[in-house]
Amino acid sequence: MVSGKFHATEHALVVYPKKDINTIWLHYRLVFMNLNQYATGTAQPGLSVINLNPIEIPLPTIDEQKKIVLEIEKIEAKINTLEKQIELIPKQKETVLKKYLE
């Protein structure tokens, strides 16, 4: 997901949301849909607009989209906190090992 100016290659599909769509909700929805399952081709499988156009996305109200985003963001914040804690654990172990075993 990007905002502002960017340069997409000729291999990129760019999605512009219509009115009354929360872009963050749309991002999570598209990721959840696993669009790679619609890739075609053998040498270098790729997504085709022709294959993606018929796909319909159920659209909750804008208020419901916002609630969904808030829930996801709370979970993402927990994940980030836990990942930071996990990152520190080996260092804590090393500190204990050095303290008691050297």
MMTF fields as JSON, N, C-alpha, C and O atoms, coordinates in Angstrom:
{
  "mmtfVersion": "1.0.0",
  "mmtfProducer": "UNKNOWN",
  "numBonds": 407,
  "numAtoms": 408,
  "numGroups": 102,
  "numChains": 1,
  "numModels": 1,
  "chainsPerModel": [1],
  "groupsPerChain": [102],
  "chainIdList": ["A"],
  "bondAtomList": [4, 2, 8, 6, 12, 10, 16, 14, 20, 18, 24, 22, 28, 26, 32, 30, 36, 34, 40, 38, 44, 42, 48, 46, 52, 50, 56, 54, 60, 58, 64, 62, 68, 66, 72, 70, 76, 74, 80, 78, 84, 82, 88, 86, 92, 90, 96, 94, 100, 98, 104, 102, 108, 106, 112, 110, 116, 114, 120, 118, 124, 122, 128, 126, 132, 130, 136, 134, 140, 138, 144, 142, 148, 146, 152, 150, 156, 154, 160, 158, 164, 162, 168, 166, 172, 170, 176, 174, 180, 178, 184, 182, 188, 186, 192, 190, 196, 194, 200, 198, 204, 202, 208, 206, 212, 210, 216, 214, 220, 218, 224, 222, 228, 226, 232, 230, 236, 234, 240, 238, 244, 242, 248, 246, 252, 250, 256, 254, 260, 258, 264, 262, 268, 266, 272, 270, 276, 274, 280, 278, 284, 282, 288, 286, 292, 290, 296, 294, 300, 298, 304, 302, 308, 306, 312, 310, 316, 314, 320, 318, 324, 322, 328, 326, 332, 330, 336, 334, 340, 338, 344, 342, 348, 346, 352, 350, 356, 354, 360, 358, 364, 362, 368, 366, 372, 370, 376, 374, 380, 378, 384, 382, 388, 386, 392, 390, 396, 394, 400, 398, 404, 402],
  "bondOrderList": [1, 1, 1, 1, 1, 1, 1, 1, 1, 1, 1, 1, 1, 1, 1, 1, 1, 1, 1, 1, 1, 1, 1, 1, 1, 1, 1, 1, 1, 1, 1, 1, 1, 1, 1, 1, 1, 1, 1, 1, 1, 1, 1, 1, 1, 1, 1, 1, 1, 1, 1, 1, 1, 1, 1, 1, 1, 1, 1, 1, 1, 1, 1, 1, 1, 1, 1, 1, 1, 1, 1, 1, 1, 1, 1, 1, 1, 1, 1, 1, 1, 1, 1, 1, 1, 1, 1, 1, 1, 1, 1, 1, 1, 1, 1, 1, 1, 1, 1, 1, 1],
  "groupList": [{"groupName": "MET", "atomNameList": ["N", "CA", "C", "O"], "elementList": ["N", "C", "C", "O"], "formalChargeList": [0, 0, 0, 0], "bondAtomList": [1, 0, 2, 1, 3, 2], "bondOrderList": [1, 1, 2], "singleLetterCode": "M", "chemCompType": "L-PEPTIDE LINKING"}, {"groupName": "VAL", "atomNameList": ["N", "CA", "C", "O"], "elementList": ["N", "C", "C", "O"], "formalChargeList": [0, 0, 0, 0], "bondAtomList": [1, 0, 2, 1, 3, 2], "bondOrderList": [1, 1, 2], "singleLetterCode": "V", "chemCompType": "L-PEPTIDE LINKING"}, {"groupName": "SER", "atomNameList": ["N", "CA", "C", "O"], "elementList": ["N", "C", "C", "O"], "formalChargeList": [0, 0, 0, 0], "bondAtomList": [1, 0, 2, 1, 3, 2], "bondOrderList": [1, 1, 2], "singleLetterCode": "S", "chemCompType": "L-PEPTIDE LINKING"}, {"groupName": "GLY", "atomNameList": ["N", "CA", "C", "O"], "elementList": ["N", "C", "C", "O"], "formalChargeList": [0, 0, 0, 0], "bondAtomList": [1, 0, 2, 1, 3, 2], "bondOrderList": [1, 1, 2], "singleLetterCode": "G", "chemCompType": "PEPTIDE LINKING"}, {"groupName": "LYS", "atomNameList": ["N", "CA", "C", "O"], "elementList": ["N", "C", "C", "O"], "formalChargeList": [0, 0, 0, 0], "bondAtomList": [1, 0, 2, 1, 3, 2], "bondOrderList": [1, 1, 2], "singleLetterCode": "K", "chemCompType": "L-PEPTIDE LINKING"}, {"groupName": "PHE", "atomNameList": ["N", "CA", "C", "O"], "elementList": ["N", "C", "C", "O"], "formalChargeList": [0, 0, 0, 0], "bondAtomList": [1, 0, 2, 1, 3, 2], "bondOrderList": [1, 1, 2], "singleLetterCode": "F", "chemCompType": "L-PEPTIDE LINKING"}, {"groupName": "HIS", "atomNameList": ["N", "CA", "C", "O"], "elementList": ["N", "C", "C", "O"], "formalChargeList": [0, 0, 0, 0], "bondAtomList": [1, 0, 2, 1, 3, 2], "bondOrderList": [1, 1, 2], "singleLetterCode": "H", "chemCompType": "L-PEPTIDE LINKING"}, {"groupName": "ALA", "atomNameList": ["N", "CA", "C", "O"], "elementList": ["N", "C", "C", "O"], "formalChargeList": [0, 0, 0, 0], "bondAtomList": [1, 0, 2, 1, 3, 2], "bondOrderList": [1, 1, 2], "singleLetterCode": "A", "chemCompType": "L-PEPTIDE LINKING"}, {"groupName": "THR", "atomNameList": ["N", "CA", "C", "O"], "elementList": ["N", "C", "C", "O"], "formalChargeList": [0, 0, 0, 0], "bondAtomList": [1, 0, 2, 1, 3, 2], "bondOrderList": [1, 1, 2], "singleLetterCode": "T", "chemCompType": "L-PEPTIDE LINKING"}, {"groupName": "GLU", "atomNameList": ["N", "CA", "C", "O"], "elementList": ["N", "C", "C", "O"], "formalChargeList": [0, 0, 0, 0], "bondAtomList": [1, 0, 2, 1, 3, 2], "bondOrderList": [1, 1, 2], "singleLetterCode": "E", "chemCompType": "L-PEPTIDE LINKING"}, {"groupName": "LEU", "atomNameList": ["N", "CA", "C", "O"], "elementList": ["N", "C", "C", "O"], "formalChargeList": [0, 0, 0, 0], "bondAtomList": [1, 0, 2, 1, 3, 2], "bondOrderList": [1, 1, 2], "singleLetterCode": "L", "chemCompType": "L-PEPTIDE LINKING"}, {"groupName": "TYR", "atomNameList": ["N", "CA", "C", "O"], "elementList": ["N", "C", "C", "O"], "formalChargeList": [0, 0, 0, 0], "bondAtomList": [1, 0, 2, 1, 3, 2], "bondOrderList": [1, 1, 2], "singleLetterCode": "Y", "chemCompType": "L-PEPTIDE LINKING"}, {"groupName": "PRO", "atomNameList": ["N", "CA", "C", "O"], "elementList": ["N", "C", "C", "O"], "formalChargeList": [0, 0, 0, 0], "bondAtomList": [1, 0, 2, 1, 3, 2], "bondOrderList": [1, 1, 2], "singleLetterCode": "P", "chemCompType": "L-PEPTIDE LINKING"}, {"groupName": "ASP", "atomNameList": ["N", "CA", "C", "O"], "elementList": ["N", "C", "C", "O"], "formalChargeList": [0, 0, 0, 0], "bondAtomList": [1, 0, 2, 1, 3, 2], "bondOrderList": [1, 1, 2], "singleLetterCode": "D", "chemCompType": "L-PEPTIDE LINKING"}, {"groupName": "ILE", "atomNameList": ["N", "CA", "C", "O"], "elementList": ["N", "C", "C", "O"], "formalChargeList": [0, 0, 0, 0], "bondAtomList": [1, 0, 2, 1, 3, 2], "bondOrderList": [1, 1, 2], "singleLetterCode": "I", "chemCompType": "L-PEPTIDE LINKING"}, {"groupName": "ASN", "atomNameList": ["N", "CA", "C", "O"], "elementList": ["N", "C", "C", "O"], "formalChargeList": [0, 0, 0, 0], "bondAtomList": [1, 0, 2, 1, 3, 2], "bondOrderList": [1, 1, 2], "singleLetterCode": "N", "chemCompType": "L-PEPTIDE LINKING"}, {"groupName": "TRP", "atomNameList": ["N", "CA", "C", "O"], "elementList": ["N", "C", "C", "O"], "formalChargeList": [0, 0, 0, 0], "bondAtomList": [1, 0, 2, 1, 3, 2], "bondOrderList": [1, 1, 2], "singleLetterCode": "W", "chemCompType": "L-PEPTIDE LINKING"}, {"groupName": "ARG", "atomNameList": ["N", "CA", "C", "O"], "elementList": ["N", "C", "C", "O"], "formalChargeList": [0, 0, 0, 0], "bondAtomList": [1, 0, 2, 1, 3, 2], "bondOrderList": [1, 1, 2], "singleLetterCode": "R", "chemCompType": "L-PEPTIDE LINKING"}, {"groupName": "GLN", "atomNameList": ["N", "CA", "C", "O"], "elementList": ["N", "C", "C", "O"], "formalChargeList": [0, 0, 0, 0], "bondAtomList": [1, 0, 2, 1, 3, 2], "bondOrderList": [1, 1, 2], "singleLetterCode": "Q", "chemCompType": "L-PEPTIDE LINKING"}],
  "groupTypeList": [0, 1, 2, 3, 4, 5, 6, 7, 8, 9, 6, 7, 10, 1, 1, 11, 12, 4, 4, 13, 14, 15, 8, 14, 16, 10, 6, 11, 17, 10, 1, 5, 0, 15, 10, 15, 18, 11, 7, 8, 3, 8, 7, 18, 12, 3, 10, 2, 1, 14, 15, 10, 15, 12, 14, 9, 14, 12, 10, 12, 8, 14, 13, 9, 18, 4, 4, 14, 1, 10, 9, 14, 9, 4, 14, 9, 7, 4, 14, 15, 8, 10, 9, 4, 18, 14, 9, 10, 14, 12, 4, 18, 4, 9, 8, 1, 10, 4, 4, 11, 10, 9],
  "groupIdList": [1, 2, 3, 4, 5, 6, 7, 8, 9, 10, 11, 12, 13, 14, 15, 16, 17, 18, 19, 20, 21, 22, 23, 24, 25, 26, 27, 28, 29, 30, 31, 32, 33, 34, 35, 36, 37, 38, 39, 40, 41, 42, 43, 44, 45, 46, 47, 48, 49, 50, 51, 52, 53, 54, 55, 56, 57, 58, 59, 60, 61, 62, 63, 64, 65, 66, 67, 68, 69, 70, 71, 72, 73, 74, 75, 76, 77, 78, 79, 80, 81, 82, 83, 84, 85, 86, 87, 88, 89, 90, 91, 92, 93, 94, 95, 96, 97, 98, 99, 100, 101, 102],
  "secStructList": [7, 7, 7, 1, 1, 7, 7, 7, 7, 6, 6, 7, 7, 7, 7, 7, 7, 7, 6, 6, 7, 7, 2, 2, 2, 2, 2, 2, 2, 2, 2, 2, 6, 6, 4, 4, 4, 4, 7, 5, 7, 1, 1, 1, 7, 5, 7, 7, 2, 2, 2, 2, 6, 6, 7, 7, 7, 7, 7, 7, 7, 2, 2, 2, 2, 2, 2, 2, 2, 2, 2, 2, 2, 2, 2, 2, 2, 2, 2, 2, 2, 2, 2, 2, 2, 2, 2, 2, 2, 2, 2, 2, 2, 2, 2, 2, 2, 2, 2, 2, 2, 7],
  "xCoordList": [0.845, 0.0, 0.895, 1.833, 0.598, 1.378, 0.439, -0.73, 0.979, 0.243, 1.226, 2.437, 0.712, 1.586, 2.089, 1.567, 3.104, 3.653, 4.487, 5.224, 4.363, 5.188, 5.244, 4.445, 6.189, 6.342, 6.104, 6.872, 5.038, 4.725, 5.309, 5.27, 5.85, 6.369, 5.212, 4.057, 5.533, 4.493, 3.911, 2.911, 4.539, 4.068, 3.172, 2.722, 2.916, 2.123, 0.67, 0.361, -0.197, -1.607, -1.859, -1.552, -2.414, -2.665, -4.169, -4.965, -4.538, -5.948, -6.253, -5.566, -7.292, -7.79, -9.169, -10.067, -9.352, -10.665, -11.72, -11.439, -12.935, -14.064, -14.468, -13.899, -15.443, -15.958, -16.474, -16.95, -16.382, -16.871, -16.153, -16.755, -14.852, -14.044, -12.843, -12.101, -12.66, -11.505, -10.312, -10.323, -9.29, -8.161, -7.403, -6.879, -7.341, -6.647, -7.451, -6.882, -8.78, -9.635, -9.44, -9.313, -9.414, -9.238, -7.912, -7.836, -6.867, -5.549, -5.627, -5.202, -6.176, -6.278, -7.157, -6.862, -8.221, -9.128, -8.412, -8.543, -7.656, -6.942, -5.854, -5.663, -5.144, -4.123, -4.778, -4.282, -5.882, -6.598, -7.111, -7.214, -7.427, -7.97, -6.936, -7.307, -5.65, -4.593, -4.74, -5.01, -4.562, -4.777, -3.839, -4.122, -2.733, -1.816, -2.483, -2.024, -3.543, -4.244, -4.846, -5.193, -4.972, -5.538, -4.459, -4.768, -3.198, -2.093, -2.173, -2.53, -1.837, -1.822, -0.482, 0.275, -0.197, 1.064, 1.955, 1.815, 2.871, 3.733, 5.151, 5.662, 5.795, 7.182, 7.262, 8.049, 6.463, 6.4, 4.932, 4.355, 4.329, 2.912, 2.692, 3.495, 1.596, 1.29, -0.208, -1.008, -0.557, -1.975, -2.417, -1.686, -3.593, -4.155, -5.403, -6.231, -5.526, -6.711, -7.963, -9.004, -7.856, -8.995, -9.451, -10.651, -8.5, -8.856, -9.377, -10.159, -8.949, -9.334, -10.636, -11.343, -10.961, -12.166, -13.448, -14.266, -13.663, -14.933, -15.055, -16.144, -13.971, -14.002, -14.767, -14.468, -15.745, -16.516, -16.054, -15.748, -16.009, -15.619, -16.835, -17.34, -17.312, -18.42, -17.988, -16.904, -18.819, -18.447, -19.311, -20.478, -18.725, -19.466, -19.579, -18.907, -20.415, -20.55, -19.206, -18.34, -19.048, -17.804, -17.555, -16.408, -18.614, -18.455, -17.953, -17.094, -18.49, -18.045, -16.595, -15.817, -16.237, -14.846, -13.907, -12.852, -14.301, -13.47, -13.329, -12.248, -14.414, -14.351, -13.411, -12.63, -13.491, -12.617, -11.162, -10.315, -10.869, -9.497, -8.995, -7.857, -9.828, -9.417, -9.07, -8.078, -9.881, -9.603, -8.296, -7.48, -8.101, -6.865, -5.661, -4.636, -5.772, -4.645, -4.299, -3.126, -5.306, -5.026, -4.212, -3.251, -4.603, -3.886, -2.48, -1.523, -2.355, -1.032, -0.118, 1.073, -0.66, 0.133, 0.612, 1.759, -0.269, 0.127, 1.228, 2.193, 1.083, 2.096, 3.436, 4.458, 3.447, 4.694, 5.336, 6.552, 4.518, 5.043, 5.666, 6.769, 4.961, 5.461, 6.711, 7.627, 6.76, 7.953, 9.174, 10.276, 8.978, 10.089, 10.546, 11.744, 9.586, 9.936, 10.698, 11.7, 10.238, 10.901, 12.318, 13.236, 12.496, 13.816, 14.799, 15.993, 14.293, 15.153, 15.493, 16.501, 14.699, 14.877, 16.242, 16.873, 16.747, 18.081, 19.175, 20.12, 19.047, 20.036, 19.953, 20.977, 18.72, 18.544, 19.148, 19.781, 18.957, 19.52, 21.044, 21.694, 21.603, 23.053, 23.595, 24.65, 22.889, 23.29, 23.306, 24.25, 22.279, 22.214, 23.327, 23.972, 23.556, 24.625, 25.98, 26.764, 26.255, 27.539, 27.666, 28.733, 26.582, 26.603, 26.898, 27.675, 26.287, 26.372, 27.346, 27.732, 27.736, 28.561, 29.963, 30.746, 30.304, 31.67, 32.573, 33.763],
  "yCoordList": [-1.163, 0.0, 1.232, 1.331, 2.16, 3.392, 4.588, 4.464, 5.727, 6.975, 7.977, 7.852, 8.946, 9.925, 9.414, 8.443, 10.077, 9.701, 8.435, 8.253, 7.568, 6.374, 5.939, 6.381, 5.078, 4.577, 3.079, 2.321, 2.659, 1.236, 0.723, 1.411, -0.491, -1.09, -1.558, -1.551, -1.96, -2.461, -3.795, -4.267, -4.399, -5.678, -5.495, -6.477, -4.262, -3.993, -3.721, -3.128, -4.17, -3.796, -2.775, -3.017, -1.642, -0.58, -0.513, -0.465, -0.51, -0.47, 0.912, 1.403, 1.525, 2.794, 2.537, 2.085, 2.813, 2.546, 3.53, 4.691, 3.023, 3.888, 4.644, 4.441, 5.504, 6.293, 5.37, 4.27, 5.805, 5.074, 3.748, 2.774, 3.726, 2.545, 3.016, 3.899, 2.423, 2.69, 1.981, 0.759, 2.737, 2.154, 1.12, 0.152, 1.316, 0.338, -0.954, -2.044, -0.838, -2.032, -2.745, -3.969, -1.991, -2.581, -3.313, -4.398, -2.716, -3.365, -4.727, -5.737, -4.745, -6.018, -7.005, -8.2, -6.526, -7.405, -8.04, -9.242, -7.244, -7.765, -8.747, -9.764, -8.46, -9.393, -10.703, -11.782, -10.608, -11.788, -12.643, -13.863, -12.017, -12.743, -13.611, -14.444, -13.44, -14.225, -14.181, -15.198, -13.014, -12.826, -13.65, -13.854, -14.122, -14.953, -16.232, -16.836, -16.642, -17.837, -17.632, -18.605, -16.384, -16.082, -15.874, -15.522, -16.09, -15.918, -16.982, -18.133, -16.57, -17.499, -17.412, -16.462, -18.397, -18.452, -19.514, -19.865, -20.022, -21.101, -20.629, -20.903, -19.933, -19.508, -18.498, -18.667, -17.462, -16.446, -16.139, -15.25, -16.879, -16.625, -15.176, -14.603, -14.604, -13.225, -13.015, -13.824, -11.919, -11.56, -10.775, -9.924, -11.065, -10.383, -9.627, -10.145, -8.407, -7.611, -8.359, -8.306, -9.045, -9.81, -10.862, -11.085, -11.512, -12.536, -11.929, -12.559, -10.718, -10.103, -9.304, -9.175, -8.773, -7.948, -8.628, -7.973, -9.911, -10.522, -10.783, -11.099, -10.656, -10.958, -9.858, -8.673, -10.266, -9.304, -9.347, -10.409, -8.193, -8.079, -7.592, -6.5, -8.39, -7.916, -6.639, -6.586, -5.642, -4.34, -3.972, -3.61, -4.067, -3.602, -2.076, -1.404, -1.551, -0.095, 0.513, -0.176, 1.786, 2.473, 2.405, 2.279, 2.486, 2.379, 0.995, 0.864, -0.037, -1.403, -1.598, -2.267, -1.023, -1.093, -0.487, -1.046, 0.655, 1.328, 0.48, 0.415, -0.171, -1.056, -2.222, -2.6, -2.788, -3.911, -3.478, -4.183, -2.325, -1.804, -1.592, -1.946, -1.02, -0.802, -2.114, -2.192, -3.142, -4.45, -5.025, -5.523, -4.953, -5.476, -4.71, -5.312, -3.385, -2.578, -2.874, -2.837, -3.171, -3.569, -4.851, -4.975, -5.799, -7.077, -6.877, -7.465, -6.038, -5.748, -5.116, -5.424, -4.247, -3.622, -4.673, -4.63, -5.624, -6.714, -7.55, -7.919, -7.849, -8.64, -7.924, -8.546, -6.618, -5.847, -5.862, -6.013, -5.705, -5.733, -7.084, -7.155, -8.156, -9.504, -9.816, -10.469, -9.36, -9.587, -8.898, -9.447, -7.692, -6.99, -7.743, -7.856, -8.256, -9.037, -10.296, -10.636, -10.978, -12.204, -11.896, -12.681, -10.771, -10.368, -10.173, -10.441, -9.71, -9.446, -10.706, -10.72, -11.735, -12.924, -13.581, -13.896, -13.81, -14.418, -13.579, -14.129, -12.257, -11.39, -11.543, -11.569, -11.646, -11.845, -13.184, -13.277, -14.198, -15.512, -15.438, -15.979, -14.76, -14.621, -13.898, -14.263, -12.888, -12.156, -13.078, -13.046, -13.89, -14.836, -15.872, -16.192, -16.392, -17.383, -16.796, -17.436, -15.592, -14.954, -14.687, -14.883, -14.241, -13.911, -15.13, -15.043, -16.263, -17.42, -18.505, -19.369, -18.473, -19.581, -19.184, -20.047, -17.929, -17.54, -17.6, -17.305],
  "zCoordList": [0.0, 0.0, 0.0, 0.79, -0.885, -0.967, -1.057, -1.42, -0.722, -0.937, -1.516, -1.332, -2.197, -2.825, -4.16, -4.707, -4.673, -5.971, -5.85, -4.882, -6.84, -6.911, -8.365, -9.191, -8.665, -10.026, -10.019, -9.427, -10.676, -10.787, -12.099, -13.119, -12.059, -13.289, -14.152, -13.726, -15.361, -16.257, -15.78, -16.32, -14.771, -14.23, -13.004, -12.413, -12.626, -11.424, -11.785, -12.818, -10.909, -11.004, -9.908, -8.741, -10.283, -9.318, -9.073, -10.011, -7.806, -7.423, -6.863, -5.968, -7.406, -6.897, -6.305, -7.015, -5.027, -4.426, -4.915, -5.209, -4.989, -5.305, -4.042, -2.969, -4.189, -3.072, -1.964, -2.246, -0.726, 0.45, 0.689, 1.143, 0.376, 0.699, 1.5, 1.069, 2.66, 3.501, 2.862, 2.716, 2.483, 1.747, 2.573, 2.023, 3.876, 4.717, 4.765, 4.694, 4.887, 4.832, 3.505, 3.473, 2.405, 1.082, 0.978, 0.403, 1.537, 1.547, 2.227, 1.666, 3.446, 4.17, 3.413, 3.387, 2.804, 2.062, 0.878, 0.646, 0.129, -1.036, -0.633, -1.3, 0.439, 0.927, 1.347, 1.022, 2.064, 2.545, 1.385, 1.513, 0.269, -0.882, -1.591, -2.418, -1.289, -1.923, -3.448, -4.086, -4.004, -5.435, -6.312, -7.493, -5.755, -6.547, -7.038, -8.007, -6.39, -6.845, -8.238, -8.907, -8.678, -9.986, -11.05, -12.188, -10.68, -11.622, -12.717, -12.467, -13.913, -15.041, -15.748, -15.549, -16.563, -17.294, -16.69, -15.519, -17.493, -17.008, -16.703, -15.617, -17.622, -17.402, -16.266, -15.335, -16.341, -15.29, -15.024, -15.65, -14.092, -13.81, -13.373, -12.637, -13.841, -13.482, -13.377, -13.846, -12.757, -12.619, -13.842, -14.349, -14.296, -15.447, -15.02, -14.272, -15.5, -15.197, -15.66, -15.004, -16.779, -17.31, -16.304, -16.144, -15.622, -14.633, -13.337, -12.625, -13.03, -11.759, -11.848, -10.848, -13.013, -13.152, -12.683, -12.036, -12.977, -12.558, -11.053, -10.573, -10.315, -8.888, -8.164, -8.312, -7.389, -6.604, -5.158, -4.615, -4.56, -3.154, -2.376, -2.638, -1.419, -0.578, 0.15, 0.731, 0.115, 0.656, 1.854, 1.701, 3.059, 4.235, 4.219, 3.436, 5.069, 5.161, 5.569, 6.109, 5.31, 5.664, 7.169, 7.597, 7.976, 9.431, 9.822, 10.694, 9.178, 9.461, 9.014, 9.695, 7.886, 7.408, 8.451, 8.751, 8.994, 10.004, 11.261, 11.846, 11.681, 12.856, 12.607, 13.481, 11.414, 11.06, 11.1, 11.649, 10.522, 10.51, 11.937, 12.247, 12.81, 14.199, 14.89, 15.615, 14.67, 15.272, 14.762, 15.537, 13.444, 12.851, 13.373, 13.693, 13.464, 13.935, 15.386, 15.757, 16.222, 17.603, 17.629, 18.388, 16.796, 16.735, 16.187, 16.69, 15.146, 14.586, 15.645, 15.694, 16.478, 17.54, 18.536, 18.982, 18.886, 19.785, 19.161, 19.831, 17.874, 17.172, 17.215, 17.504, 16.931, 16.948, 18.327, 18.447, 19.374, 20.741, 21.049, 21.592, 20.705, 20.977, 20.162, 20.662, 18.923, 18.1, 18.701, 18.678, 19.241, 19.89, 21.133, 21.392, 21.903, 23.093, 22.704, 23.334, 21.686, 21.227, 20.762, 21.0, 20.107, 19.625, 20.791, 20.653, 21.927, 23.083, 23.888, 24.595, 23.801, 24.64, 24.456, 25.465, 23.235, 23.117, 23.784, 24.349, 23.72, 24.375, 25.885, 26.567, 26.415, 27.85, 28.272, 29.324, 27.473, 27.769, 27.786, 28.68, 26.783, 26.716, 27.947, 28.466, 28.411, 29.613, 30.827, 31.617, 30.979, 32.104, 32.0, 32.999, 30.812, 30.626, 30.998, 31.699, 30.538, 30.848, 32.341, 32.922, 32.961, 34.384, 35.243, 36.194, 34.921, 35.797, 35.321, 36.108, 34.075, 33.578, 33.164, 32.768, 33.24, 32.894, 34.089, 33.979]
}
